[in-house]
Amino acid sequence: MVISVPRLVIAAPSSGSGKTTVATGLMAAFASRGLAVSPHKVGPDYIDPGYHALATGRVGRNLDAYLCGAELVAPLFGHGARGCDLAVVEGVMGLYDGAAGEGELASTAHVAKLLRAPVVLVVDASSQSRSVAALVHGFASWDPEVRVAGVILNKVGSVRHEGMLREALDESGVPVLGVLRRAPQVETPSRHLGLVPVAERASEAVSAVAAMASQVREGCDLDALLALARSAPALSGAAWDAAEVVGVSPPPPLPVPGTGGSAPRPPYRPERPRPQTPDGLKVVAVAGGAAFTFSYAEHAELLSAAGAEVVTFDPLRDEQLPEGTGGLVIGGGFPEVFAPELSANEPLRMAVAALAESGAPVAAECAGLLYLSRELDGQPMCGVIDAKARMDERLTLGYRDAVAVSDSVLAVAGTRMRGHEFHRTVVEPGAGAAPAWGVRAPRKRVEGFVQHGVHASYLHTHWASEPGVARRFVERCLTS
């Protein structure tokens, strides 16, 4: 089997160069031509995919070689891009910036190589002229396996400035596929964790995406970019399928002598799936709305494949959990921005506490952990976890290699998973009597809470890397 979808990777020399503007604008511009455009984002970013979804009308999906493993990047891409005419993949940070201390792992360049996709480099040209050629030459020649096939010049000041840039780049051998002028209307507001999510500024976000599309249509050679995307070769292998992977029991983690932890397994590739969908159907309520916008689409797909009916609810508006709720998933987001409103919804807070007290499975990540705590910045929350949460000046950011410390509704002790932390809050204490995870770097520690059916932690994980998580969670829903 092969995955044959035209595709482009939109990269940059560094953050702040305009990747999101260009990638989102291209998605919207091609979608307005009637193409089915599949949107993707390299890395664990949850906010950009919201703008991508707005531009394309399709779910924004992440491609993360650290969280999911390099072997899953192409299958997950194929799953998201199934039936599409074009895929646009927005990179992360600078082209060659990957997981700290891990070389190219999880960088945009790494993902581009895994997808065998041509790269278009977005360059902030606002403070340079002839030097742009040296910059582009360096990025194009650094790794011969990365095909930097075009440049889009961003924040170009004038016609004269554009002429100098084009003249310099004529010598680089990398064609200029677009020139964008400075345009304040395409800018999106930021705060403590990056861009403000679409869910918090729906009408303004629509206008911003329309402006991005207009700017890209006027400044980029869409026909040349589409031809470049169509030059990407087919990828061997099958697209990822939630129903297939959730029905197979993966091998147990390998013990690490003397550590109590587990070692990485080689990539697991099931040969003969054995469906194990439980009888009956149980509602798994998933928090959404403006306060809880961080989630991976594959989580809901895995829960559904495992036999659950996934129903989204909004903790800012809904006073009760969905009817028949047998399990609860509360992902990431910005509860700190909405603490007074979340606190004011006392009926829902009480319903969440009652569900947790009943022993039903509850999985909470980052924002979900804050919501389950006693209080957040002095505002009463659900009180499921005996801890207090508050805003903090320090940013906690980075990939984590974690081992499950306690048996929980998500995993047995010793299961190794990779995760990501991204927050400016602190929970005190940071771990309960039965911690969720043991983390080895950047410092050795335990964190999170496991109690009754609750698993609450700062760690964001991608369940596609360990589909047994979803199966175990749904099975617990059926027995609790």
ROTILO-266373 format. One record per residue (C-alpha): z, y, x; residue in one letter; residue number from 1. Coordinates in pm, 1 decimal. Layout:
% residues N
NODE        pz        py        px  res    n
NODE         Z         Y         X    A  NUM
...
//
This chain:
% residues 480
NODE        pz        py        px  res    n
NODE       0.0       0.0       0.0    M    1
NODE     -63.2     356.2     110.5    V    2
NODE      59.1     704.2      19.9    I    3
NODE    -238.5     936.4       6.4    S    4
NODE    -142.6    1289.2     -98.3    V    5
NODE    -281.7    1607.5      60.6    P    6
NODE       6.6    1788.5     227.6    R    7
NODE     115.9    2082.5     437.4    L    8
NODE     437.8    2156.1     623.3    V    9
NODE     535.1    2523.1     630.1    I   10
NODE     737.8    2592.6     945.0    A   11
NODE     849.2    2890.5    1154.4    A   12
NODE     979.7    2972.0    1501.4    P   13
NODE    1321.1    3059.1    1353.8    S   14
NODE    1512.3    3119.0    1033.2    S   15
NODE    1433.9    3447.9     860.8    G   16
NODE    1062.6    3437.8     941.2    S   17
NODE     954.4    3400.9     577.9    G   18
NODE     918.1    3024.1     523.7    K   19
NODE    1061.2    3033.1     172.1    T   20
NODE     840.0    3324.0      67.4    T   21
NODE     525.3    3157.2     199.8    V   22
NODE     604.7    2803.9      85.3    A   23
NODE     712.3    2911.1    -264.1    T   24
NODE     419.4    3148.4    -292.0    G   25
NODE     175.2    2875.3    -191.9    L   26
NODE     327.6    2633.8    -441.6    M   27
NODE     295.2    2886.2    -723.3    A   28
NODE     -52.2    3000.7    -619.4    A   29
NODE    -190.4    2646.9    -607.6    F   30
NODE     -14.9    2554.5    -932.4    A   31
NODE    -180.5    2853.3   -1101.0    S   32
NODE    -514.1    2699.7   -1000.8    R   33
NODE    -428.6    2397.8   -1212.3    G   34
NODE    -320.6    2170.4    -927.5    L   35
NODE     -20.0    1941.5    -965.1    A   36
NODE     192.3    2056.1    -670.5    V   37
NODE     481.2    1850.8    -537.2    S   38
NODE     755.8    2066.7    -379.4    P   39
NODE     971.1    1946.4     -90.4    H   40
NODE    1232.5    2092.0     143.8    K   41
NODE    1330.1    1959.0     485.6    V   42
NODE    1705.0    1913.5     527.1    G   43
NODE    2005.0    1937.5     295.7    P   44
NODE    1927.5    2278.5     139.8    D   45
NODE    1989.6    2281.6    -237.2    Y   46
NODE    1894.0    2642.0    -314.9    I   47
NODE    1530.5    2666.2    -202.2    D   48
NODE    1428.0    2364.0    -415.2    P   49
NODE    1533.1    2563.2    -723.3    G   50
NODE    1272.3    2826.0    -641.0    Y   51
NODE    1021.7    2551.9    -562.9    H   52
NODE    1079.8    2397.0    -905.1    A   53
NODE    1025.8    2732.9   -1069.1    L   54
NODE     697.2    2771.7    -881.2    A   55
NODE     558.6    2426.1    -962.3    T   56
NODE     724.5    2303.9   -1280.8    G   57
NODE     834.9    1992.4   -1093.5    R   58
NODE    1170.1    1888.2    -948.6    V   59
NODE    1227.6    2019.4    -598.2    G   60
NODE    1311.3    1734.8    -359.7    R   61
NODE    1467.0    1714.5     -14.2    N   62
NODE    1342.7    1518.8     286.4    L   63
NODE    1632.7    1461.4     524.1    D   64
NODE    1588.1    1226.6     817.6    A   65
NODE    1957.9    1248.4     906.1    Y   66
NODE    2111.6    1178.4     564.8    L   67
NODE    1856.8     920.9     453.5    C   68
NODE    1722.7     785.4     780.9    G   69
NODE    1376.4     840.6     923.7    A   70
NODE    1249.4     524.2     754.8    E   71
NODE    1303.2     672.6     407.3    L   72
NODE    1128.2    1007.0     460.0    V   73
NODE     776.1     885.9     379.3    A   74
NODE     883.2     661.9      85.9    P   75
NODE    1087.5     944.6     -70.3    L   76
NODE     795.7    1181.7     -15.4    F   77
NODE     563.1     934.8    -185.0    G   78
NODE     803.3     902.5    -477.3    H   79
NODE     825.0    1277.1    -532.3    G   80
NODE     453.4    1340.1    -479.4    A   81
NODE     333.2    1048.7    -694.0    R   82
NODE      31.5    1157.4    -899.0    G   83
NODE      10.3    1504.7    -742.2    C   84
NODE    -292.4    1687.0    -605.2    D   85
NODE    -103.0    1855.3    -324.2    L   86
NODE     240.1    1859.3    -160.6    A   87
NODE     393.7    2159.2      13.0    V   88
NODE     691.9    2090.6     239.2    V   89
NODE     909.0    2384.3     341.8    E   90
NODE    1074.2    2338.4     679.4    G   91
NODE    1426.6    2418.9     791.4    V   92
NODE    1538.4    2665.9    1061.0    M   93
NODE    1297.6    2675.5    1356.5    G   94
NODE    1025.0    2413.3    1384.5    L   95
NODE    1201.3    2210.6    1654.4    Y   96
NODE    1563.8    2270.4    1545.1    D   97
NODE    1731.5    1945.9    1436.9    G   98
NODE    2078.0    1799.7    1393.3    A   99
NODE    2312.1    1934.5    1659.8    A  100
NODE    2315.6    1713.7    1967.1    G  101
NODE    2059.2    1472.2    1817.8    E  102
NODE    1736.0    1597.4    1971.7    G  103
NODE    1453.0    1626.8    1720.9    E  104
NODE    1632.5    1425.0    1451.2    L  105
NODE    1598.2    1587.8    1106.2    A  106
NODE    1398.9    1883.1    1240.8    S  107
NODE    1089.7    2011.8    1065.8    T  108
NODE     883.5    1875.6    1354.8    A  109
NODE    1038.9    1531.3    1310.7    H  110
NODE     960.5    1524.6     938.2    V  111
NODE     607.9    1654.2     998.9    A  112
NODE     546.3    1365.6    1239.5    K  113
NODE     689.5    1112.2     994.5    L  114
NODE     455.6    1249.1     726.6    L  115
NODE     161.4    1291.2     968.3    R  116
NODE     120.3    1633.5     810.8    A  117
NODE     -46.5    1944.3     954.1    P  118
NODE     192.1    2231.7    1022.8    V  119
NODE     132.9    2594.7     931.6    V  120
NODE     350.8    2828.3    1137.4    L  121
NODE     486.0    3139.0     964.4    V  122
NODE     544.3    3410.7    1224.2    V  123
NODE     740.5    3731.3    1167.9    D  124
NODE     503.0    3968.4    1344.9    A  125
NODE     692.1    4287.4    1264.1    S  126
NODE     794.9    4363.9    1623.5    S  127
NODE     515.4    4221.9    1835.2    Q  128
NODE     143.4    4234.7    1902.6    S  129
NODE     -17.6    4040.9    2189.5    R  130
NODE     302.0    3842.3    2251.7    S  131
NODE     234.7    3655.8    1926.6    V  132
NODE     -29.0    3450.8    2108.7    A  133
NODE     221.0    3330.1    2369.0    A  134
NODE     468.6    3243.2    2095.7    L  135
NODE     216.1    3043.6    1894.0    V  136
NODE      75.7    2873.4    2204.1    H  137
NODE     424.5    2762.8    2303.8    G  138
NODE     503.4    2612.8    1964.8    F  139
NODE     160.3    2447.5    1934.2    A  140
NODE     176.9    2285.8    2277.7    S  141
NODE     545.3    2189.8    2295.1    W  142
NODE     500.6    1849.3    2129.6    D  143
NODE     147.8    1704.8    2121.6    P  144
NODE     243.0    1483.2    1827.4    E  145
NODE     306.6    1791.6    1611.2    V  146
NODE     -19.0    1935.1    1482.1    R  147
NODE      25.6    2311.9    1449.2    V  148
NODE    -301.1    2374.8    1269.0    A  149
NODE    -272.1    2732.1    1149.4    G  150
NODE     -69.6    3052.1    1146.6    V  151
NODE      36.0    3283.7     866.5    I  152
NODE     140.6    3625.0     994.6    L  153
NODE     425.9    3776.9     795.6    N  154
NODE     554.7    4136.6     775.4    K  155
NODE     241.8    4285.7     925.1    V  156
NODE     268.3    4665.2     928.4    G  157
NODE     -89.3    4794.7     906.0    S  158
NODE    -459.4    4716.7     935.7    V  159
NODE    -443.8    4821.8    1302.2    R  160
NODE    -143.6    4595.0    1362.3    H  161
NODE    -328.7    4305.1    1199.2    E  162
NODE    -629.6    4365.1    1422.8    G  163
NODE    -418.0    4346.8    1738.3    M  164
NODE    -253.1    4026.2    1622.0    L  165
NODE    -582.0    3857.8    1531.9    R  166
NODE    -738.5    3957.9    1862.4    E  167
NODE    -447.9    3806.9    2053.8    A  168
NODE    -451.8    3486.2    1851.2    L  169
NODE    -825.7    3437.5    1901.5    D  170
NODE    -732.9    3316.2    2251.1    E  171
NODE    -469.5    3068.6    2127.3    S  172
NODE    -706.5    2832.3    1950.0    G  173
NODE    -483.0    2830.9    1639.1    V  174
NODE    -657.7    2993.3    1339.8    P  175
NODE    -498.7    3267.8    1131.7    V  176
NODE    -487.3    3139.6     772.4    L  177
NODE    -304.7    3433.1     620.1    G  178
NODE    -167.9    3782.6     673.1    V  179
NODE     114.0    3914.3     458.7    L  180
NODE     228.9    4275.3     445.1    R  181
NODE     590.3    4378.4     402.1    R  182
NODE     678.6    4343.1      31.4    A  183
NODE    1034.9    4416.3     -86.8    P  184
NODE     963.0    4276.0    -434.0    Q  185
NODE     946.0    3919.6    -298.9    V  186
NODE    1289.9    3936.7    -140.0    E  187
NODE    1568.9    3734.3    -296.2    T  188
NODE    1936.2    3833.9    -276.7    P  189
NODE    2173.6    3644.9     -48.7    S  190
NODE    2548.5    3598.2     -25.9    R  191
NODE    2802.6    3381.6     159.5    H  192
NODE    2600.7    3055.4     152.6    L  193
NODE    2244.2    3186.8     149.0    G  194
NODE    2010.2    3277.6    -135.9    L  195
NODE    2147.0    3323.5    -486.1    V  196
NODE    2037.3    3015.3    -687.6    P  197
NODE    1771.9    3037.9    -958.6    V  198
NODE    2023.8    2935.4   -1224.9    A  199
NODE    2218.5    3258.0   -1167.4    E  200
NODE    1921.1    3495.8   -1184.3    R  201
NODE    1661.9    3327.0   -1401.5    A  202
NODE    1452.5    3627.5   -1509.6    S  203
NODE    1468.2    3796.5   -1168.6    E  204
NODE    1378.2    3468.2    -999.7    A  205
NODE    1071.9    3430.1   -1220.4    V  206
NODE     958.2    3778.6   -1119.7    S  207
NODE    1025.5    3709.2    -750.8    A  208
NODE     825.0    3385.2    -756.4    V  209
NODE     537.6    3560.4    -935.2    A  210
NODE     541.7    3828.7    -664.2    A  211
NODE     540.2    3562.4    -391.3    M  212
NODE     240.2    3393.7    -554.6    A  213
NODE      54.0    3722.9    -583.2    S  214
NODE     122.3    3812.7    -220.0    Q  215
NODE       6.0    3471.9     -98.0    V  216
NODE    -309.5    3477.9    -312.1    R  217
NODE    -403.8    3818.4    -173.2    E  218
NODE    -317.5    3747.6     188.8    G  219
NODE    -391.8    3378.0     249.9    C  220
NODE    -707.5    3170.2     263.9    D  221
NODE    -612.2    2917.9      -4.2    L  222
NODE    -934.8    2723.4      29.9    D  223
NODE    -882.4    2675.7     404.9    A  224
NODE    -518.5    2576.8     348.3    L  225
NODE    -619.0    2322.1      83.6    L  226
NODE    -886.0    2177.9     314.1    A  227
NODE    -624.3    2151.5     587.8    L  228
NODE    -387.0    1969.4     352.0    A  229
NODE    -663.2    1725.1     261.4    R  230
NODE    -713.4    1643.7     629.3    S  231
NODE    -375.1    1466.1     642.7    A  232
NODE    -427.0    1089.6     682.8    P  233
NODE    -287.3     829.2     444.6    A  234
NODE      61.8     696.0     510.5    L  235
NODE     116.2     321.3     513.5    S  236
NODE     389.9     179.9     293.7    G  237
NODE     509.2     207.2     -62.3    A  238
NODE     673.5     495.7    -243.8    A  239
NODE    1048.3     473.4    -301.0    W  240
NODE    1148.0     332.5    -638.2    D  241
NODE    1499.3     372.2    -780.7    A  242
NODE    1478.0      66.5   -1005.6    A  243
NODE    1373.4    -151.2    -712.8    E  244
NODE    1636.0     -41.3    -464.1    V  245
NODE    1930.4     -26.4    -702.4    V  246
NODE    1881.3    -387.3    -805.0    G  247
NODE    1932.3    -527.2    -455.4    V  248
NODE    2261.3    -584.4    -278.5    S  249
NODE    2235.5    -447.6      78.4    P  250
NODE    2405.9    -630.4     363.2    P  251
NODE    2765.1    -524.5     439.1    P  252
NODE    2835.7    -275.8     719.3    P  253
NODE    2876.8    -418.3    1066.4    L  254
NODE    3234.2    -390.4    1199.8    P  255
NODE    3299.7    -192.1    1515.1    V  256
NODE    3560.1    -375.7    1722.1    P  257
NODE    3881.2    -183.4    1770.9    G  258
NODE    3785.9     113.7    1550.1    T  259
NODE    3831.7      -6.5    1195.4    G  260
NODE    3497.4     156.7    1123.2    G  261
NODE    3143.4      29.1    1098.7    S  262
NODE    2823.9      55.1    1293.9    A  263
NODE    2481.2     172.4    1180.8    P  264
NODE    2269.4     -98.7    1028.2    R  265
NODE    1904.0    -138.1    1106.8    P  266
NODE    1681.9      -1.2     828.0    P  267
NODE    1721.8    -218.5     520.0    Y  268
NODE    1395.3    -323.9     364.5    R  269
NODE    1444.3    -560.2      69.4    P  270
NODE    1177.9    -826.5      32.8    E  271
NODE    1263.8    -989.0    -298.2    R  272
NODE    1448.8    -754.7    -534.9    P  273
NODE    1698.1    -918.7    -768.7    R  274
NODE    1753.6    -690.4   -1069.5    P  275
NODE    2119.8    -655.7   -1152.1    Q  276
NODE    2113.3    -394.6   -1428.2    T  277
NODE    2437.0    -433.3   -1626.7    P  278
NODE    2429.6    -505.4   -1996.1    D  279
NODE    2494.8    -212.6   -2226.9    G  280
NODE    2462.0     157.8   -2159.8    L  281
NODE    2725.7     408.3   -2054.8    K  282
NODE    2700.4     785.8   -2045.1    V  283
NODE    2746.0     942.8   -1702.5    V  284
NODE    2805.6    1314.5   -1744.6    A  285
NODE    2665.3    1528.1   -1462.2    V  286
NODE    2788.8    1884.6   -1417.9    A  287
NODE    2516.6    2148.7   -1416.2    G  288
NODE    2468.0    2510.8   -1512.5    G  289
NODE    2507.6    2813.9   -1288.6    A  290
NODE    2832.3    2695.1   -1125.1    A  291
NODE    2708.1    2349.1   -1021.8    F  292
NODE    2350.6    2374.1    -898.9    T  293
NODE    2360.7    2143.8    -594.1    F  294
NODE    2228.6    1794.8    -658.0    S  295
NODE    1964.7    1551.5    -540.1    Y  296
NODE    1724.1    1435.6    -809.4    A  297
NODE    1744.0    1079.7    -677.1    E  298
NODE    2112.7    1053.3    -774.0    H  299
NODE    2037.5    1080.3   -1144.7    A  300
NODE    1740.8     846.0   -1103.2    E  301
NODE    1958.3     584.8    -933.0    L  302
NODE    2228.3     612.6   -1200.3    L  303
NODE    1966.4     564.7   -1470.8    S  304
NODE    1816.3     268.4   -1287.4    A  305
NODE    2162.8     114.9   -1263.2    A  306
NODE    2197.3     126.0   -1641.7    G  307
NODE    2354.6     462.8   -1720.2    A  308
NODE    2247.9     729.9   -1962.9    E  309
NODE    2265.5    1049.2   -1758.1    V  310
NODE    2359.7    1359.2   -1959.0    V  311
NODE    2394.5    1705.7   -1803.9    T  312
NODE    2663.2    1946.8   -1926.7    F  313
NODE    2763.3    2300.8   -1829.4    D  314
NODE    3131.9    2353.8   -1742.2    P  315
NODE    3087.7    2726.5   -1803.0    L  316
NODE    2978.8    2678.5   -2163.3    R  317
NODE    3059.7    2330.2   -2295.6    D  318
NODE    3415.2    2278.3   -2417.7    E  319
NODE    3389.8    1898.7   -2427.0    Q  320
NODE    3229.8    1629.4   -2218.4    L  321
NODE    2916.7    1465.1   -2364.5    P  322
NODE    2991.9    1211.5   -2635.2    E  323
NODE    3054.5     863.4   -2496.8    G  324
NODE    3119.2     980.9   -2140.0    T  325
NODE    3233.0     687.2   -1928.8    G  326
NODE    3183.8     846.3   -1586.8    G  327
NODE    3162.3    1193.8   -1438.5    L  328
NODE    2965.8    1334.1   -1143.8    V  329
NODE    3040.4    1688.6   -1025.0    I  330
NODE    2820.3    1794.6    -737.3    G  331
NODE    2807.2    2109.8    -529.8    G  332
NODE    2759.2    2470.2    -626.0    G  333
NODE    2951.7    2793.4    -649.5    F  334
NODE    3269.0    2750.9    -856.5    P  335
NODE    3429.6    3020.8    -640.0    E  336
NODE    3188.1    3273.3    -794.1    V  337
NODE    3278.8    3161.3   -1145.9    F  338
NODE    3646.0    3073.4   -1103.0    A  339
NODE    3772.5    3295.3   -1390.1    P  340
NODE    3512.1    3159.4   -1633.3    E  341
NODE    3573.5    2797.3   -1534.1    L  342
NODE    3945.8    2849.1   -1567.7    S  343
NODE    3906.2    3012.0   -1908.7    A  344
NODE    3734.7    2696.7   -2041.1    N  345
NODE    4066.6    2518.6   -2085.7    E  346
NODE    3943.0    2259.0   -2338.7    P  347
NODE    3693.9    2120.7   -2087.6    L  348
NODE    3945.3    2127.8   -1803.4    R  349
NODE    4181.1    1921.8   -2017.1    M  350
NODE    3901.5    1679.9   -2109.7    A  351
NODE    3812.7    1627.9   -1744.0    V  352
NODE    4178.1    1568.3   -1656.5    A  353
NODE    4213.8    1318.6   -1941.4    A  354
NODE    3902.0    1128.7   -1834.6    L  355
NODE    4030.2    1105.2   -1477.3    A  356
NODE    4373.1     994.7   -1597.2    E  357
NODE    4211.4     714.5   -1798.4    S  358
NODE    4080.4     560.2   -1475.7    G  359
NODE    3713.8     632.9   -1552.1    A  360
NODE    3501.9     685.6   -1239.4    P  361
NODE    3473.6    1044.8   -1122.5    V  362
NODE    3266.9    1144.7    -817.2    A  363
NODE    3309.9    1500.7    -693.8    A  364
NODE    3142.9    1665.0    -393.9    E  365
NODE    3241.5    2002.2    -247.1    C  366
NODE    3231.6    2229.5    -554.3    A  367
NODE    3344.1    1931.4    -760.7    G  368
NODE    3644.4    1892.6    -531.1    L  369
NODE    3738.4    2256.8    -589.6    L  370
NODE    3703.0    2215.2    -965.6    Y  371
NODE    3928.3    1909.0    -969.0    L  372
NODE    4200.7    2085.4    -768.4    S  373
NODE    4509.4    2250.7    -918.8    R  374
NODE    4374.9    2598.2    -860.9    E  375
NODE    4093.6    2792.6    -699.0    L  376
NODE    4175.1    3137.8    -564.7    D  377
NODE    4478.1    3144.4    -792.5    G  378
NODE    4283.8    3043.1   -1104.2    Q  379
NODE    4395.0    2717.1   -1275.5    P  380
NODE    4140.3    2436.3   -1248.4    M  381
NODE    4149.8    2076.3   -1375.1    C  382
NODE    4459.3    1965.6   -1183.7    G  383
NODE    4324.3    1617.5   -1116.4    V  384
NODE    4380.0    1658.8    -740.1    I  385
NODE    4717.4    1783.4    -617.3    D  386
NODE    4571.0    2050.8    -392.4    A  387
NODE    4490.7    2421.3    -389.0    K  388
NODE    4152.7    2569.8    -298.0    A  389
NODE    4071.6    2917.5    -170.6    R  390
NODE    3790.3    3116.5     -16.1    M  391
NODE    3786.8    3138.6     362.1    D  392
NODE    3605.4    3362.2     611.3    E  393
NODE    3499.1    3069.3     828.9    R  394
NODE    3176.4    2884.1     749.4    L  395
NODE    3201.1    2506.0     773.7    T  396
NODE    2852.1    2372.9     830.2    L  397
NODE    2695.5    2062.4     976.3    G  398
NODE    2598.6    1699.1     947.2    Y  399
NODE    2877.4    1442.2     952.9    R  400
NODE    2889.2    1073.3    1040.4    D  401
NODE    3152.3     929.0     805.9    A  402
NODE    3324.3     598.7     728.9    V  403
NODE    3486.6     522.3     392.1    A  404
NODE    3860.6     496.9     456.5    V  405
NODE    3965.9     368.9     113.3    S  406
NODE    3806.3     144.5    -146.6    D  407
NODE    3668.4     369.2    -420.7    S  408
NODE    3429.7     386.2    -713.3    V  409
NODE    3155.1     472.4    -463.1    L  410
NODE    3207.5     238.9    -170.2    A  411
NODE    3428.9     -24.2     -12.4    V  412
NODE    3637.4      74.6     287.9    A  413
NODE    3433.7      49.9     606.4    G  414
NODE    3107.4     161.9     450.1    T  415
NODE    2935.7     407.2     679.1    R  416
NODE    2739.4     698.0     536.7    M  417
NODE    2605.0    1021.1     670.4    R  418
NODE    2683.2    1346.1     497.2    G  419
NODE    2669.2    1723.3     522.3    H  420
NODE    2928.8    1996.4     485.4    E  421
NODE    2844.9    2352.1     380.2    F  422
NODE    3123.3    2575.2     247.4    H  423
NODE    3340.1    2881.0     299.3    R  424
NODE    3642.7    2741.9     122.4    T  425
NODE    3954.2    2551.5     223.2    V  426
NODE    4143.1    2285.6      27.4    V  427
NODE    4509.7    2233.3     114.9    E  428
NODE    4597.8    1961.2     183.4    P  429
NODE    4262.7    1843.8     310.8    G  430
NODE    4325.4    1476.3     233.5    A  431
NODE    4533.6    1267.3      -2.3    G  432
NODE    4747.3     960.5      53.3    A  433
NODE    4425.8     759.0      26.1    A  434
NODE    4158.0     969.1     201.3    P  435
NODE    3792.4     941.9     108.3    A  436
NODE    3627.7     960.0     450.6    W  437
NODE    3701.6     936.9     818.7    G  438
NODE    3487.9    1181.7    1014.3    V  439
NODE    3442.7    1153.3    1391.1    R  440
NODE    3278.1    1484.6    1480.0    A  441
NODE    3303.5    1771.8    1547.2    P  442
NODE    3666.0    1651.1    1548.9    R  443
NODE    3823.9    1324.9    1441.4    K  444
NODE    3991.0    1358.8    1101.9    R  445
NODE    4025.3    1216.4     753.6    V  446
NODE    3935.2    1416.7     446.2    E  447
NODE    3904.2    1390.7      70.1    G  448
NODE    4091.9    1209.1    -203.5    F  449
NODE    4070.3     864.9    -363.9    V  450
NODE    4301.7     802.5    -658.9    Q  451
NODE    4255.3     584.1    -966.4    H  452
NODE    3882.9     621.9   -1036.1    G  453
NODE    3843.7     954.3    -857.6    V  454
NODE    3650.0    1008.3    -534.4    H  455
NODE    3660.8    1375.1    -431.2    A  456
NODE    3542.9    1513.2     -98.6    S  457
NODE    3375.1    1806.5      72.4    Y  458
NODE    3103.0    1574.5     199.6    L  459
NODE    2758.1    1588.6      39.3    H  460
NODE    2585.1    1249.6      64.2    T  461
NODE    2240.5    1128.7     -34.7    H  462
NODE    2268.8     809.9    -238.5    W  463
NODE    1913.8     699.4    -160.1    A  464
NODE    2049.1     597.5     180.1    S  465
NODE    2299.8     363.7      12.3    E  466
NODE    2180.6     284.3    -343.6    P  467
NODE    2473.6      47.8    -392.3    G  468
NODE    2682.9     362.1    -448.5    V  469
NODE    2510.5     426.4    -782.1    A  470
NODE    2527.5      61.2    -885.2    R  471
NODE    2897.9      39.5    -802.2    R  472
NODE    2969.5     362.0    -992.2    F  473
NODE    2791.2     245.3   -1307.8    V  474
NODE    2953.8     -96.8   -1293.0    E  475
NODE    3291.8      77.6   -1283.5    R  476
NODE    3185.3     282.1   -1588.9    C  477
NODE    3127.1     -40.2   -1778.4    L  478
NODE    3461.0    -193.8   -1686.7    T  479
NODE    3694.6     105.2   -1703.0    S  480
//
